[in-house]
Amino acid sequence: MLEQPHHRRPPLQALQAWLLGWWQLIELSARLGVLALSPSSYRRAQRPLLLRACYRSTWPLLLPFGLMSSITALLIIRIVLATAASYGLSRYALDLLVRTLVLELIPLSAALYAAVRVSMPAGARLRGERPQHKAWRAAGQDPLRDRVLPEALASLFAAVTLTLVSSLITLVLTYLSVYGFGSWGLAGFTRSVGQIFTPVIVLIFLIKTLLLSLAVAIIPMLPTLREQSQAAAPGGGDIGRLARLLAVVLLIELLSLVGNYY
């Protein structure tokens, strides 16, 4: 027996839904940005919730991500050092390691790790609470401020913290791999790293880290059109959100590459 073909939207309707999804993302980002900058979002009753959310989202990730990034960094460091030594290019190895690991791989991996472990599960949990929003509003609560904002800020904090801690660990591992446990190479290492991290590179690194963290914090919180129009099961639109997140992450990565190397 032949299977019935799957129903597909007309191209114009699919384009309208695609554009509307991006517009909703911009709207949600603007609303969360206004709430994040509003002093009323940090009133005394709200501050413990924010602190607990940041702690719950960040602390359990530090050890596993630190170990994973350290092992990966050590493997890449050994490969690069051995390859550079075999071709007589050892003086370029440190520059390559810092640019590849600290500027490129760590911010990207930290953002994606925070998305998988923190923001996407939190987004699914928040979408499961949507039927209760009317009751909360009737009781004087704002679901966006009291529920979504703490989870978004916690995801943002987790991604930024993982990036900074892993970058510091990677710099230490790079120094130990190149110069050993002595302090004799500290001056040369500091000078070489300082030549890489020019003010422009530092600014691009900070902007890239912030944009990646914002993408991770906001996009998984966005409900799909189907979830807004009917009671959908949590996680029903996760593929669409993941695709949108990867598209934004790729765009940020491409813009940072242009800024760093062109």
N, C-alpha and C positions, 0 to 999 in steps of 0.2 A: 504494500500500500504506500503510495507516494505521500511524502510529508508536505503539508501546506507551506508555502513560502512565507517567510517572516514579513510582517508589515513594516514598511519603511516610510519615513516621513518624506513629503515632497522636498526638493532641494531648497526652495524658498523658505518653507517652514523650518527646516533644519538650520538654515542660516540665521533666521530670526531668533530661534532658541539659543543658538551659539552666541550671538551678540548680546542677547538678554542675560545670559549667564555671566558674561564678562562685565556687563553693566552692573549686575547685582554684586559682583565681587568688588567693583570700585565703590559702590554705595556702602557695602558693609565695611570696607577699609576706612572710608571717610567717617562713618559713624563711630567705629571703634577708636579711630584717631582722636576724634573730638572728646569721647569719653575718657580716653587715656590722658588727655591734657587737662581734663576738668578736675578741679580740687574736690568736688563732691564725690568723685569715684574713690577717693582715698580717705573717707571719713573714718572715724575711730572704729565703728563697727565693721568696716570693710577691710581695714588693714590686716587684721589677723587672717582673714580668708585669703588675701593676696599672698601673704608670707607663707602660709601653709601650702598653697598651690605651687608656689615657686620651689619650696623645699621638696614637696612630693614629686615634682616633675624633674628636678635636677639631681638631687643627691643619689637616687638609685642608679642613675646613668653614668656617673663619674667613673666608677671602677670598671665596669665592662667596656665602656667606650675608651677609657684611658688605656686599658690593656690591649684592646683591639688596635687602636691607632699606634700604640708603641710597637707592637709586634710588626705591623705593616710598615711603619717607618724604619725599623731596624732592617727589615728585608730589603727595602728600597735603598737605604743608605749603603748597605754592603754591596748590592749590585752596582750602584753608581760608582762607588769608590773603586771596586775591582775593575770595572770597565774603563774608568778614567785612567787608572794606573797602567792598564795594559796598552793604552794608546798614547801615553805620555801627556795626558791632559789633567793631571791631578789638581792643578791650580784653579781649574774651572769647576771642580766637583762641588765645592762648598756653595758657590753661587747657584748651581743647578739644583742642589738639594733644598736650599732654602726657598727658592722660587717655586719649585715643584710641590714640595710638601706644605710649607706654611702658607704660601700665597694662593695655591690652587686647590690641593686635595683636601686639606683639613677643613676649611670653611664649607666646602661642598658636602663632605661626608658627615660632618657634624649636623648640618641642617637636615639632611635626609634621615639621619639616625633619630634626631629629635622628632621629625615628622612621623616616622613609623612607630616610635615608642611612646610619644606623648600626645602630639596634636591630633592625629587621626583617631586614636581611641577616644580622646576627649570629645572630638567633634561628633563621633557616633553616639556617645553617651548624651551629649547635649541635644542632638536631634531626637533621641528617644524621649526627651522631656518636653517636646513641643506641645503635646496635648495639655500640659499643665500650665502653659503660659497665660491663658486667659484667667485662670484662678489666681495666679501670682500677680497679674496686673490689677485685678479687682482688690487684692490685699495691699496694694500700694507698692509692689516690688516691680523693678524693671529687669526682665530676664537678660537683656543684652548687657546691662551694667553689672548685675549681681551674679550672673552665671557665665556668660560668654567672655566678658572682659577678663576676669581672673584667669580663665583657662588660656586665653590668647596671650596674656602677659607672661604666664608661667612657661608656655612654649617658647616665647621670645627669649626669656631669661635662660632657659635650658640650652637653646641653640647657641646663644652668645657665650655662655659660660663654657660649654663643651669646646667651642672654637678656641677661646683664649687659653684654657688649661692645656688642651692638646698641643697648641702651638708652642707653649712654653716647654712642655715635655719633649717635643720634637727638637727644639733648639738645643736642649740639654743633651739629648741622645746624639745629635749631630756633632756637638763639640766633643763628647766622649769618644765617638767613633773616629774622629779625625785626629784629635790631640791626646787622647787618653785621659787618665785621671789627674794628671798634673795641671798646675795653674799657669804653666809657662806659655801656653798658647792663647790665654784669655784676651790679651791685648790685640793680637792679630785677628782672633775670631770676632771680637767686638767691632773692630774696624771694618772687617769684611761685611758683617751683617748690617752695620750702619750705612755702608755704601749701597747696599741693596734697598734698605728701607729709607728711601728718600721721603721728604714730606709729601710728595705727590703719590708715591706708592703706598705710604701709610694711610693717606686719605682714601685712596681707592680700596684698600683692604678693609678699612672700617665701614665704608659705604656698602661694599659688597657683603660683608658679614651682617650688617643691619638689614639690608634688603632681603637676603636669604632667610634671615630669622623672621622677618615680617611675613614673607611668603609662607613659611612653614606655620606661623602662628595664625594666619587669617584664612587661607584657602581651605584647609580641612574643616573649618567651622561653617562653611557656606552650605546651606541646604540646596538641593537641586530643585528644578521646577516641579518635578513629579512629587517630591517630598513636601513641597509647599501646597500643592493642590489636593493631596490626599494623604492619609496616614500610611506612609511607607515604612517598611521594616528598616531599622537602623543598619547602615552600611550598604543600602541598596544602590546608592550613587557613588560609591567609593572609587570605582574605576574612573568615572568622569572627573572627580576631584583630583585623583592622583595624576591623570593626564594633564589637567590644568596646572597642577603644581610643578610637574616636570617641565612643562613648557615655559613657565615663568622662571624656574631655576636655570634652564638652559639659556634663556635670554639674558639673565643677570650674569651668568658665566661668560657669555660671548662679549657683553659690554665691558666686563672687567678685563678680559684678555685684550680687547682693543685699547683700553685705557693704559694697561701695563706695558704693552709692547709696540704700540703704534703712536 
